Amino acid sequence: MSTTMAKDQAHQLVDRMPDNSTWDDLIYEIYVREVIDEGLADSRAERVTGVGELRKKYGLPE
């Protein structure tokens, strides 16, 4: 699920980056922003799994 980024948000992201940033740095920042936004959207839509359930699923101690 990809979210739409407005031009002004993209400009703000670039403006906050250090002057010596690379294209890879920019791509990483965009990726992180997208993943966070998608996680927040899932949380708001109650598409979440509790930590206890995940621990049980993967056989981890609670």
ZAGUVO-648755 format. One record per residue: residue in one letter; x negated, y, z of N, C-alpha, C in turn. Coordinates in steps of 0.1 Angstrom, whole numbers, plus 2048, in hexadecimal, padded with zeros to 3 digits. Layout:
AXYZXYZXYZ/...
This chain:
M7F77F48008008008007F780C800/S7F88147F67EF8207F47F882C7F7/T7F28357FF7F98428027F484D7F9/T7FD8577F77F98627EF7F286D7F7/M7E78717F17DF87C7F87E18897F0/A7E58937F77E78A07F07D98A67EE/K7D88AF7E37CB8B57E07C58BC7EC/D7CE8C47F37C88CB7FE7C28C2809/Q7C88B780B7C38AD8157B58A8810/A7B48A68037A78A17FD79D8AC7FF/H7A08B87FC7978C37FE7928C580C/Q79C8C38157988C482478E8B9827/L7918AD8227888A282577A8A5820/V7798A981476C8AC80E7658B8816/D76D8C28197678CD8207618CA82E/R7678C08357628BB8427558B3841/M7528AE8357478A583473A8AD833/P72F8A78387228AE83871E8B1829/D7158BB8277118BF81A7098B4813/N7038AB81A6FB8A0814702893812/S710894813718888811717883803/T71887580271886F7F572686B7F0/W7278677E47348627DF7398567E7/D72F84D7EB7338427F4739847801/D73385180773885781374785C811/L74986280675786780376085C801/I75C8527FA7658467F876883F805/Y75E83E80E76183881B76B840823/E76984D82377285682B780855825/I78285481878F853812795845816/Y78D83B81679182D81A79682D828/V78E83383179183383F79E83A841/R7A084683B7AC84E83C7B8846838/E7B783F82D7C28378277C682C831/V7BC8258367BF81A83F7C681E84C/I7C182A8517C782F85D7D683385A/D7D883A84F7E583F84C7EF83384A/E7EA8288447F281C8427F581584F/G7EB8158587ED80F8657F881786D/L7F782486C80182C87380F82A86D/A81082986081D82685A82281985E/D81A80F85F81E802864823802872/S81C80A87A82080B88882D812889/R82F81D88283C82488284881B87D/A84581287484F80986F8507FC877/E8497FC8828497F088B8447E3884/R83B7E587A8357D98748277D687B/V8287D288781C7D088F81D7C2896/T8117BD89A8107B18A18087B48AE/G80E7AF8B98077B18C67FA7AA8C7/V7F17AF8CF7E47AA8D17E579B8D7/G7EE7998E07F078C8E67F47828DB/E7FC7858D280077C8C77F57798BE/L7EC7838BB7E17818B37D67788BA/R7D477A8C77CB7728CE7D07638CE/K7DD7618D07E27548D07E074D8C2/K7E37558B87E27508AA7D474B8A7/Y7CA7528AC7BC74F8A97B57488B4/G7BD7438BE7B773B8C97AD7438D2/L7B07508D37A77588DC7AD7598EA/P7A575A8F47AA75C9017B1769903/E7BC76990B7C377590E7BD77C919/
